[in-house]
């Protein structure tokens, strides 16, 4: 009987943890530069990189983990675009940098737009799996 109760409690805890967050594993990172004259991103260069994004259940924060660093992003505003089926987030990183994130699982992408030294850049992560 004790074993059955333990299994029930353990499986309930595991199920709760699974439902508490959404994870996106990624396999590629690409940097693109904004061309103001053309109104488009260009000069994109990328490389293979395994990383993981984990969004909290209430979408107030997410973490991004690579082989070398783990960063936390705090959501200041978010919106779901039903027509495009994307989630957008204005966030501030744990070191104080501002980003605009676009989670686009339909197109297997997470995009982050930010400004550095007066230049607008976009990082595109290729999603391998969502779980």
VMD Tcl script that builds the backbone (N, CA, C; Angstrom):
set m [mol new atoms 393]
animate dup $m
set s [atomselect $m all]
$s set {name element resname resid chain x y z} {
  {N N UNK 1 A 0.822 -1.202 0.000}
  {CA C UNK 1 A 0.000 0.000 0.000}
  {C C UNK 1 A 0.864 1.263 0.000}
  {N N UNK 2 A 1.934 1.259 0.838}
  {CA C UNK 2 A 2.815 2.413 0.888}
  {C C UNK 2 A 3.470 2.652 -0.472}
  {N N UNK 3 A 3.826 1.565 -1.144}
  {CA C UNK 3 A 4.463 1.679 -2.460}
  {C C UNK 3 A 3.500 2.311 -3.462}
  {N N UNK 4 A 2.242 1.919 -3.423}
  {CA C UNK 4 A 1.238 2.472 -4.330}
  {C C UNK 4 A 1.032 3.964 -4.076}
  {N N UNK 5 A 1.013 4.362 -2.821}
  {CA C UNK 5 A 0.854 5.779 -2.475}
  {C C UNK 5 A 2.073 6.563 -2.956}
  {N N UNK 6 A 3.269 6.014 -2.736}
  {CA C UNK 6 A 4.496 6.678 -3.190}
  {C C UNK 6 A 4.480 6.858 -4.703}
  {N N UNK 7 A 4.114 5.830 -5.438}
  {CA C UNK 7 A 4.072 5.913 -6.905}
  {C C UNK 7 A 3.058 6.962 -7.343}
  {N N UNK 8 A 1.905 7.012 -6.704}
  {CA C UNK 8 A 0.887 7.993 -7.050}
  {C C UNK 8 A 1.403 9.425 -6.811}
  {N N UNK 9 A 1.995 9.650 -5.637}
  {CA C UNK 9 A 2.511 10.989 -5.321}
  {C C UNK 9 A 3.643 11.361 -6.266}
  {N N UNK 10 A 4.557 10.444 -6.515}
  {CA C UNK 10 A 5.687 10.709 -7.404}
  {C C UNK 10 A 5.209 11.025 -8.814}
  {N N UNK 11 A 4.265 10.245 -9.337}
  {CA C UNK 11 A 3.777 10.501 -10.699}
  {C C UNK 11 A 3.004 11.817 -10.772}
  {N N UNK 12 A 2.311 12.176 -9.697}
  {CA C UNK 12 A 1.607 13.459 -9.658}
  {C C UNK 12 A 2.611 14.610 -9.697}
  {N N UNK 13 A 3.690 14.501 -8.939}
  {CA C UNK 13 A 4.714 15.543 -8.938}
  {C C UNK 13 A 5.378 15.661 -10.304}
  {N N UNK 14 A 5.685 14.550 -10.932}
  {CA C UNK 14 A 6.316 14.570 -12.260}
  {C C UNK 14 A 5.367 15.201 -13.270}
  {N N UNK 15 A 4.106 14.832 -13.244}
  {CA C UNK 15 A 3.122 15.393 -14.167}
  {C C UNK 15 A 2.994 16.894 -13.955}
  {N N UNK 16 A 2.986 17.344 -12.708}
  {CA C UNK 16 A 2.901 18.776 -12.426}
  {C C UNK 16 A 4.105 19.516 -12.966}
  {N N UNK 17 A 5.283 18.937 -12.818}
  {CA C UNK 17 A 6.502 19.586 -13.301}
  {C C UNK 17 A 6.492 19.684 -14.818}
  {N N UNK 18 A 5.996 18.676 -15.480}
  {CA C UNK 18 A 5.951 18.690 -16.940}
  {C C UNK 18 A 4.994 19.767 -17.431}
  {N N UNK 19 A 3.862 19.909 -16.773}
  {CA C UNK 19 A 2.876 20.896 -17.186}
  {C C UNK 19 A 3.280 22.325 -16.800}
  {N N UNK 20 A 4.279 22.462 -15.953}
  {CA C UNK 20 A 4.632 23.768 -15.416}
  {C C UNK 20 A 5.462 24.605 -16.365}
  {N N UNK 21 A 5.953 24.047 -17.447}
  {CA C UNK 21 A 6.824 24.805 -18.328}
  {C C UNK 21 A 6.800 24.226 -19.736}
  {N N UNK 22 A 7.271 25.035 -20.674}
  {CA C UNK 22 A 7.429 24.580 -22.050}
  {C C UNK 22 A 8.893 24.754 -22.416}
  {N N UNK 23 A 9.465 23.731 -23.026}
  {CA C UNK 23 A 10.876 23.762 -23.391}
  {C C UNK 23 A 11.032 23.681 -24.900}
  {N N UNK 24 A 12.048 24.390 -25.399}
  {CA C UNK 24 A 12.369 24.417 -26.822}
  {C C UNK 24 A 13.844 24.061 -26.967}
  {N N UNK 25 A 14.139 22.913 -27.565}
  {CA C UNK 25 A 15.542 22.603 -27.825}
  {C C UNK 25 A 15.888 23.103 -29.220}
  {N N UNK 26 A 17.065 23.700 -29.346}
  {CA C UNK 26 A 17.493 24.321 -30.603}
  {C C UNK 26 A 18.831 23.730 -31.041}
  {N N UNK 27 A 19.091 23.780 -32.358}
  {CA C UNK 27 A 20.296 23.171 -32.904}
  {C C UNK 27 A 21.153 24.120 -33.727}
  {N N UNK 28 A 20.680 25.347 -33.964}
  {CA C UNK 28 A 21.418 26.259 -34.833}
  {C C UNK 28 A 21.171 27.691 -34.387}
  {N N UNK 29 A 22.213 28.535 -34.511}
  {CA C UNK 29 A 22.118 29.959 -34.166}
  {C C UNK 29 A 22.638 30.762 -35.354}
  {N N UNK 30 A 21.884 31.816 -35.711}
  {CA C UNK 30 A 22.255 32.652 -36.854}
  {C C UNK 30 A 22.104 34.123 -36.473}
  {N N UNK 31 A 23.111 34.949 -36.809}
  {CA C UNK 31 A 23.076 36.384 -36.560}
  {C C UNK 31 A 22.826 37.120 -37.865}
  {N N UNK 32 A 21.910 38.090 -37.839}
  {CA C UNK 32 A 21.591 38.892 -39.018}
  {C C UNK 32 A 21.643 40.374 -38.663}
  {N N UNK 33 A 22.025 41.203 -39.640}
  {CA C UNK 33 A 22.124 42.655 -39.468}
  {C C UNK 33 A 20.971 43.335 -40.197}
  {N N UNK 34 A 20.389 44.350 -39.568}
  {CA C UNK 34 A 19.292 45.107 -40.163}
  {C C UNK 34 A 19.846 46.115 -41.157}
  {N N UNK 35 A 19.304 46.101 -42.379}
  {CA C UNK 35 A 19.656 47.079 -43.403}
  {C C UNK 35 A 18.509 48.074 -43.476}
  {N N UNK 36 A 18.718 49.267 -42.915}
  {CA C UNK 36 A 17.666 50.287 -42.856}
  {C C UNK 36 A 17.190 50.673 -44.252}
  {N N UNK 37 A 18.109 50.805 -45.196}
  {CA C UNK 37 A 17.753 51.205 -46.560}
  {C C UNK 37 A 16.850 50.203 -47.257}
  {N N UNK 38 A 17.118 48.925 -47.072}
  {CA C UNK 38 A 16.310 47.862 -47.697}
  {C C UNK 38 A 15.106 47.479 -46.842}
  {N N UNK 39 A 15.170 47.810 -45.562}
  {CA C UNK 39 A 14.080 47.436 -44.665}
  {C C UNK 39 A 14.017 45.934 -44.430}
  {N N UNK 40 A 15.201 45.302 -44.357}
  {CA C UNK 40 A 15.250 43.853 -44.204}
  {C C UNK 40 A 16.559 43.453 -43.515}
  {N N UNK 41 A 16.578 42.234 -42.987}
  {CA C UNK 41 A 17.796 41.700 -42.393}
  {C C UNK 41 A 18.635 41.054 -43.482}
  {N N UNK 42 A 19.979 41.173 -43.328}
  {CA C UNK 42 A 20.892 40.600 -44.312}
  {C C UNK 42 A 22.204 40.230 -43.621}
  {N N UNK 43 A 23.146 39.755 -44.414}
  {CA C UNK 43 A 24.457 39.345 -43.896}
  {C C UNK 43 A 24.314 38.362 -42.748}
  {N N UNK 44 A 23.460 37.384 -42.925}
  {CA C UNK 44 A 23.227 36.397 -41.875}
  {C C UNK 44 A 24.340 35.345 -41.891}
  {N N UNK 45 A 24.880 35.073 -40.707}
  {CA C UNK 45 A 25.897 34.053 -40.556}
  {C C UNK 45 A 25.576 33.242 -39.320}
  {N N UNK 46 A 25.711 31.912 -39.438}
  {CA C UNK 46 A 25.337 31.076 -38.317}
  {C C UNK 46 A 26.250 29.895 -38.111}
  {N N UNK 47 A 25.892 29.123 -37.105}
  {CA C UNK 47 A 26.662 27.929 -36.762}
  {C C UNK 47 A 25.786 26.982 -35.947}
  {N N UNK 48 A 26.179 25.707 -35.940}
  {CA C UNK 48 A 25.468 24.714 -35.146}
  {C C UNK 48 A 25.745 24.960 -33.677}
  {N N UNK 49 A 24.679 24.919 -32.890}
  {CA C UNK 49 A 24.790 25.102 -31.450}
  {C C UNK 49 A 23.572 24.475 -30.795}
  {N N UNK 50 A 23.811 23.586 -29.860}
  {CA C UNK 50 A 22.715 23.017 -29.089}
  {C C UNK 50 A 22.415 23.933 -27.922}
  {N N UNK 51 A 21.141 24.279 -27.769}
  {CA C UNK 51 A 20.737 25.112 -26.648}
  {C C UNK 51 A 19.305 24.774 -26.260}
  {N N UNK 52 A 18.901 25.289 -25.114}
  {CA C UNK 52 A 17.572 24.984 -24.590}
  {C C UNK 52 A 16.953 26.238 -24.002}
  {N N UNK 53 A 15.737 26.552 -24.450}
  {CA C UNK 53 A 14.912 27.602 -23.864}
  {C C UNK 53 A 13.858 26.926 -23.004}
  {N N UNK 54 A 13.639 27.424 -21.795}
  {CA C UNK 54 A 12.594 26.897 -20.910}
  {C C UNK 54 A 11.746 28.073 -20.439}
  {N N UNK 55 A 10.474 28.073 -20.848}
  {CA C UNK 55 A 9.521 29.129 -20.504}
  {C C UNK 55 A 8.739 28.720 -19.253}
  {N N UNK 56 A 8.629 29.623 -18.284}
  {CA C UNK 56 A 7.844 29.330 -17.086}
  {C C UNK 56 A 6.365 29.207 -17.455}
  {N N UNK 57 A 5.625 28.507 -16.624}
  {CA C UNK 57 A 4.203 28.262 -16.895}
  {C C UNK 57 A 3.418 29.552 -17.065}
  {N N UNK 58 A 3.695 30.550 -16.248}
  {CA C UNK 58 A 2.932 31.795 -16.308}
  {C C UNK 58 A 3.558 32.822 -17.255}
  {N N UNK 59 A 4.592 32.410 -17.992}
  {CA C UNK 59 A 5.240 33.229 -19.016}
  {C C UNK 59 A 5.789 34.548 -18.481}
  {N N UNK 60 A 6.273 34.536 -17.241}
  {CA C UNK 60 A 6.873 35.733 -16.668}
  {C C UNK 60 A 8.387 35.749 -16.822}
  {N N UNK 61 A 8.975 34.599 -17.175}
  {CA C UNK 61 A 10.412 34.504 -17.378}
  {C C UNK 61 A 10.744 33.259 -18.178}
  {N N UNK 62 A 11.929 33.266 -18.790}
  {CA C UNK 62 A 12.448 32.054 -19.413}
  {C C UNK 62 A 13.959 32.037 -19.294}
  {N N UNK 63 A 14.513 30.833 -19.402}
  {CA C UNK 63 A 15.964 30.692 -19.367}
  {C C UNK 63 A 16.433 30.166 -20.718}
  {N N UNK 64 A 17.662 30.518 -21.057}
  {CA C UNK 64 A 18.302 30.009 -22.265}
  {C C UNK 64 A 19.649 29.447 -21.834}
  {N N UNK 65 A 19.848 28.168 -22.101}
  {CA C UNK 65 A 21.064 27.484 -21.686}
  {C C UNK 65 A 21.812 26.985 -22.908}
  {N N UNK 66 A 23.116 27.314 -22.974}
  {CA C UNK 66 A 24.013 26.789 -23.997}
  {C C UNK 66 A 25.087 25.981 -23.275}
  {N N UNK 67 A 26.066 25.496 -24.032}
  {CA C UNK 67 A 27.156 24.747 -23.407}
  {C C UNK 67 A 27.988 25.613 -22.467}
  {N N UNK 68 A 28.000 26.934 -22.696}
  {CA C UNK 68 A 28.904 27.795 -21.938}
  {C C UNK 68 A 28.222 28.784 -20.991}
  {N N UNK 69 A 26.913 29.001 -21.139}
  {CA C UNK 69 A 26.266 30.037 -20.318}
  {C C UNK 69 A 24.777 29.716 -20.129}
  {N N UNK 70 A 24.247 30.218 -19.026}
  {CA C UNK 70 A 22.805 30.131 -18.761}
  {C C UNK 70 A 22.326 31.536 -18.446}
  {N N UNK 71 A 21.358 32.025 -19.212}
  {CA C UNK 71 A 20.823 33.374 -19.031}
  {C C UNK 71 A 19.344 33.303 -18.702}
  {N N UNK 72 A 18.901 34.250 -17.887}
  {CA C UNK 72 A 17.491 34.350 -17.535}
  {C C UNK 72 A 16.945 35.646 -18.118}
  {N N UNK 73 A 15.729 35.569 -18.653}
  {CA C UNK 73 A 15.069 36.729 -19.257}
  {C C UNK 73 A 13.743 36.943 -18.542}
  {N N UNK 74 A 13.508 38.192 -18.131}
  {CA C UNK 74 A 12.296 38.539 -17.400}
  {C C UNK 74 A 11.344 39.266 -18.344}
  {N N UNK 75 A 10.134 38.749 -18.469}
  {CA C UNK 75 A 9.151 39.265 -19.416}
  {C C UNK 75 A 8.516 40.530 -18.864}
  {N N UNK 76 A 8.564 41.614 -19.662}
  {CA C UNK 76 A 7.907 42.858 -19.273}
  {C C UNK 76 A 6.552 43.003 -19.960}
  {N N UNK 77 A 6.404 42.384 -21.148}
  {CA C UNK 77 A 5.094 42.324 -21.809}
  {C C UNK 77 A 5.125 41.159 -22.797}
  {N N UNK 78 A 3.958 40.620 -23.066}
  {CA C UNK 78 A 3.865 39.520 -24.037}
  {C C UNK 78 A 2.534 39.589 -24.773}
  {N N UNK 79 A 2.517 38.940 -25.934}
  {CA C UNK 79 A 1.317 38.947 -26.768}
  {C C UNK 79 A 1.315 37.705 -27.654}
  {N N UNK 80 A 0.133 37.157 -27.862}
  {CA C UNK 80 A -0.036 36.049 -28.799}
  {C C UNK 80 A -0.727 36.579 -30.041}
  {N N UNK 81 A -0.137 36.341 -31.210}
  {CA C UNK 81 A -0.724 36.742 -32.484}
  {C C UNK 81 A -1.361 35.505 -33.097}
  {N N UNK 82 A -2.686 35.443 -33.016}
  {CA C UNK 82 A -3.409 34.259 -33.480}
  {C C UNK 82 A -3.282 34.070 -34.991}
  {N N UNK 83 A -3.285 35.160 -35.739}
  {CA C UNK 83 A -3.195 35.081 -37.192}
  {C C UNK 83 A -1.863 34.456 -37.639}
  {N N UNK 84 A -0.770 34.871 -37.016}
  {CA C UNK 84 A 0.554 34.353 -37.375}
  {C C UNK 84 A 0.970 33.157 -36.527}
  {N N UNK 85 A 0.215 32.884 -35.467}
  {CA C UNK 85 A 0.505 31.797 -34.536}
  {C C UNK 85 A 1.902 31.945 -33.931}
  {N N UNK 86 A 2.193 33.158 -33.411}
  {CA C UNK 86 A 3.468 33.432 -32.763}
  {C C UNK 86 A 3.228 34.086 -31.400}
  {N N UNK 87 A 4.195 33.916 -30.512}
  {CA C UNK 87 A 4.190 34.550 -29.211}
  {C C UNK 87 A 5.343 35.545 -29.190}
  {N N UNK 88 A 5.071 36.789 -28.785}
  {CA C UNK 88 A 6.120 37.800 -28.718}
  {C C UNK 88 A 6.298 38.260 -27.271}
  {N N UNK 89 A 7.552 38.584 -26.939}
  {CA C UNK 89 A 7.893 38.968 -25.572}
  {C C UNK 89 A 8.890 40.116 -25.580}
  {N N UNK 90 A 8.586 41.172 -24.854}
  {CA C UNK 90 A 9.576 42.181 -24.521}
  {C C UNK 90 A 10.202 41.695 -23.223}
  {N N UNK 91 A 11.533 41.578 -23.210}
  {CA C UNK 91 A 12.205 41.010 -22.045}
  {C C UNK 91 A 13.432 41.833 -21.668}
  {N N UNK 92 A 13.849 41.651 -20.418}
  {CA C UNK 92 A 15.108 42.196 -19.922}
  {C C UNK 92 A 15.910 41.022 -19.379}
  {N N UNK 93 A 17.172 40.935 -19.817}
  {CA C UNK 93 A 18.018 39.818 -19.387}
  {C C UNK 93 A 18.497 40.023 -17.954}
  {N N UNK 94 A 19.068 38.962 -17.396}
  {CA C UNK 94 A 19.563 39.019 -16.030}
  {C C UNK 94 A 20.744 39.978 -15.862}
  {N N UNK 95 A 21.330 40.438 -16.977}
  {CA C UNK 95 A 22.396 41.449 -16.898}
  {C C UNK 95 A 21.917 42.823 -17.354}
  {N N UNK 96 A 20.595 42.972 -17.602}
  {CA C UNK 96 A 20.014 44.281 -17.885}
  {C C UNK 96 A 19.837 44.651 -19.350}
  {N N UNK 97 A 20.097 43.735 -20.289}
  {CA C UNK 97 A 19.908 44.030 -21.712}
  {C C UNK 97 A 18.462 43.781 -22.132}
  {N N UNK 98 A 17.948 44.626 -23.032}
  {CA C UNK 98 A 16.574 44.495 -23.522}
  {C C UNK 98 A 16.544 43.779 -24.865}
  {N N UNK 99 A 15.544 42.897 -25.029}
  {CA C UNK 99 A 15.365 42.123 -26.253}
  {C C UNK 99 A 13.876 42.045 -26.587}
  {N N UNK 100 A 13.608 41.788 -27.854}
  {CA C UNK 100 A 12.254 41.477 -28.316}
  {C C UNK 100 A 12.331 40.061 -28.877}
  {N N UNK 101 A 11.677 39.105 -28.209}
  {CA C UNK 101 A 11.717 37.694 -28.611}
  {C C UNK 101 A 10.436 37.308 -29.341}
  {N N UNK 102 A 10.593 36.502 -30.371}
  {CA C UNK 102 A 9.469 35.962 -31.132}
  {C C UNK 102 A 9.601 34.440 -31.117}
  {N N UNK 103 A 8.660 33.776 -30.479}
  {CA C UNK 103 A 8.631 32.319 -30.463}
  {C C UNK 103 A 7.676 31.872 -31.566}
  {N N UNK 104 A 8.217 31.189 -32.553}
  {CA C UNK 104 A 7.479 30.801 -33.759}
  {C C UNK 104 A 7.661 29.306 -34.009}
  {N N UNK 105 A 7.041 28.453 -33.169}
  {CA C UNK 105 A 7.237 27.011 -33.323}
  {C C UNK 105 A 6.706 26.456 -34.644}
  {N N UNK 106 A 5.722 27.103 -35.235}
  {CA C UNK 106 A 5.185 26.647 -36.519}
  {C C UNK 106 A 6.270 26.663 -37.599}
  {N N UNK 107 A 7.164 27.663 -37.538}
  {CA C UNK 107 A 8.271 27.773 -38.498}
  {C C UNK 107 A 9.599 27.331 -37.900}
  {N N UNK 108 A 9.534 26.653 -36.754}
  {CA C UNK 108 A 10.722 26.116 -36.080}
  {C C UNK 108 A 11.768 27.185 -35.789}
  {N N UNK 109 A 11.320 28.341 -35.299}
  {CA C UNK 109 A 12.253 29.424 -35.009}
  {C C UNK 109 A 11.926 30.144 -33.710}
  {N N UNK 110 A 12.997 30.590 -33.060}
  {CA C UNK 110 A 12.911 31.597 -32.005}
  {C C UNK 110 A 13.803 32.723 -32.487}
  {N N UNK 111 A 13.260 33.951 -32.534}
  {CA C UNK 111 A 14.027 35.097 -33.006}
  {C C UNK 111 A 14.147 36.118 -31.879}
  {N N UNK 112 A 15.329 36.709 -31.770}
  {CA C UNK 112 A 15.576 37.747 -30.770}
  {C C UNK 112 A 16.120 38.970 -31.480}
  {N N UNK 113 A 15.472 40.107 -31.279}
  {CA C UNK 113 A 15.891 41.363 -31.898}
  {C C UNK 113 A 16.406 42.274 -30.782}
  {N N UNK 114 A 17.555 42.905 -31.053}
  {CA C UNK 114 A 18.142 43.800 -30.056}
  {C C UNK 114 A 19.032 44.819 -30.747}
  {N N UNK 115 A 19.422 45.841 -29.994}
  {CA C UNK 115 A 20.306 46.884 -30.509}
  {C C UNK 115 A 21.624 46.823 -29.760}
  {N N UNK 116 A 22.722 46.870 -30.535}
  {CA C UNK 116 A 24.064 46.862 -29.951}
  {C C UNK 116 A 24.915 47.888 -30.684}
  {N N UNK 117 A 25.467 48.817 -29.951}
  {CA C UNK 117 A 26.297 49.884 -30.526}
  {C C UNK 117 A 25.574 50.609 -31.658}
  {N N UNK 118 A 24.275 50.851 -31.485}
  {CA C UNK 118 A 23.484 51.584 -32.468}
  {C C UNK 118 A 23.028 50.763 -33.661}
  {N N UNK 119 A 23.357 49.489 -33.703}
  {CA C UNK 119 A 22.966 48.622 -34.814}
  {C C UNK 119 A 21.895 47.638 -34.359}
  {N N UNK 120 A 20.863 47.437 -35.185}
  {CA C UNK 120 A 19.820 46.470 -34.875}
  {C C UNK 120 A 20.223 45.112 -35.423}
  {N N UNK 121 A 20.197 44.123 -34.553}
  {CA C UNK 121 A 20.587 42.757 -34.899}
  {C C UNK 121 A 19.448 41.794 -34.580}
  {N N UNK 122 A 19.476 40.653 -35.245}
  {CA C UNK 122 A 18.514 39.597 -34.953}
  {C C UNK 122 A 19.275 38.276 -34.849}
  {N N UNK 123 A 18.965 37.522 -33.812}
  {CA C UNK 123 A 19.492 36.174 -33.669}
  {C C UNK 123 A 18.336 35.227 -33.957}
  {N N UNK 124 A 18.582 34.237 -34.813}
  {CA C UNK 124 A 17.556 33.251 -35.151}
  {C C UNK 124 A 18.030 31.887 -34.655}
  {N N UNK 125 A 17.221 31.268 -33.802}
  {CA C UNK 125 A 17.513 29.932 -33.299}
  {C C UNK 125 A 16.581 28.956 -34.025}
  {N N UNK 126 A 17.128 27.849 -34.500}
  {CA C UNK 126 A 16.326 26.824 -35.158}
  {C C UNK 126 A 15.867 25.800 -34.122}
  {N N UNK 127 A 14.554 25.631 -34.028}
  {CA C UNK 127 A 13.964 24.712 -33.041}
  {C C UNK 127 A 14.016 23.287 -33.575}
  {N N UNK 128 A 14.515 22.397 -32.731}
  {CA C UNK 128 A 14.522 20.963 -33.047}
  {C C UNK 128 A 13.274 20.281 -32.482}
  {N N UNK 129 A 12.931 20.632 -31.237}
  {CA C UNK 129 A 11.795 19.982 -30.572}
  {C C UNK 129 A 11.179 20.912 -29.535}
  {N N UNK 130 A 9.883 20.733 -29.312}
  {CA C UNK 130 A 9.151 21.457 -28.275}
  {C C UNK 130 A 8.551 20.412 -27.366}
  {N N UNK 131 A 8.764 20.569 -26.079}
  {CA C UNK 131 A 8.222 19.596 -25.125}
  {C C UNK 131 A 7.908 20.251 -23.798}
}
mol reanalyze $m
mol bondsrecalc $m
mol representation Tube
mol addrep $m
